[in-house]
Amino acid sequence: MKIDEICDDFEDLGDPTDQMQYLIELGQGLGGLDARYKTEDNRVQGCQSNVWLIASPDEQNPAAMKFEADSDAIIVKGIVAVLLAAYSGRTPEEILAYPIDEVFERLKLTRFLSPLRSNGLHSMVKRIQALAQHSLAA
């Protein structure tokens, strides 16, 4: 699912309870990550929950990156799904320039997050940006 579709759906729902349920459904649809990738090296530091994130070249556009991730917390998994929709399929340059804070504002994600989870969200973004930066340097 594309990030614009998620934002439109979120806005159409309007009610925070319905939006929270939608976020949970997004996480449930994420699929998960193979256990072999759930290592300390792939774990996002700074998250209250466990979040594992990996990057690989996008098969359809080798200049772009594809992200896969998983979490052991249902709400966080929904947020991960939002981040993957925002970043997967973009080039490293696009990832670094992407205005993710505008997406967070549009979705009003912070109202669903405790301060620790909010820090975790920013840790996930930093990890994605670091992987993009590393890809540029390689």
N, C-alpha and C positions, 0 to 999 in steps of 0.2 A: 504494500500500500504506500502511496506517495504522501509526503508530509502535508501537502496542501489539502488532500482529501481528509486526513486526520483532523486538521485544523477546522475545516468546514463542518465535519461531522460534530466536532466538539462544540462549535458555536451553535449549530442547529439544535443540539440537545439542551443547551442553556442551563438546565438544573444541575447543580453540583453533584448530587447523588447519582444522577444518570451519567454524568461525565466520569465520575469515579468508576462506575460499573463498566463504562466503555474502555477506560484505561486498563482495567483488569482483563477485559476481553482481548484487548490488544496484546497484553502479556501472555495470555493463554494461547494465542495464535502464533506466538513467536517460534515455537517449535523446540527450542533448547539448543544445547551445545554438547557435542560428544564428550564423554567423560575424560578422554585423553587430553582434552584442551583445558580441563578444569584444574590447572596447575597454579602454583604460587606466582610464576612468571606472568601468567595471563590474568591474574586477579587484579582488579582495579583497587589501588590503595586509597584510603580515605572514605570508603563507603561503609556505612553501618552494617549493611547486608553484604553477603558475598556476591560479587559481580565479576564474571569472567568475560573478557573481550579479546577477539582476535581479528586480524585484518589480512586480506589476501587480494590479489589483483582480480578485478571484475572480469569474468569470462567474456562478457559482451562488449566490454570496452577496456582493454588492457591498461590504458592510461589512468583508469579510474580504480577506486578501491571498493572492496566489499567488506562489510563488517558483519561478524556473527557474535552473539553474546547470549548470556544466560544469567539468571539470578535465582537465589533461593527464597526471595521475598516477592510475593505476588504483585504488589503495587510497583515495586522497583522494576520488575520484569516489564510492566506496562510502560514505564518511563524509558526503559532500554529500547522497547519497540519504537517509541517516538524518535529516539536518537538514531536508531538504525534507518528509519524512514527518512530522516533529515540528511544523513551523511552517506549512506551506501550509494554507490553508483556515481560518486563525484570524484574528480581528480584531487590530488593532494592540495593544489593551489585553491580549488573551489572550497575544499574543507576548511582550510585556514582562513579564508575570507568570508565564510558563511555566517550570516547574522543570527546565530542560534538564540541569542537573548530575545530577539523579536518573536521567535517561535514560542519561547517560554512565556513571554508576555501575552501573546495571543491566546495561548492555552490556559494561562493563569495557573501553571503547574505548581508554583510554590505554595498555593493554598492547600494542596494535598500533602505537603511534605513537612516533616519536623525539621528543625534547624540542622540536625545531623544528616537527614536524608537530603536536604538541600545542598549541603556540602558534598555529599556523595554524587549528586547530579553534576556538580561542577567538576568533580574529580573524573567522572566519566568523560565529560567534554574534553578536559585536559588530556586524558589518555588518548582519545581519538585524534586530537590535534597533534600530540606527540608522535603517534604512529604515522600521521600524514607527513610531518616534518622529517621523520626518519626515512620515509619513502622518497622524499625529495633529495635527501642527502646521499641515498644509495646509488 
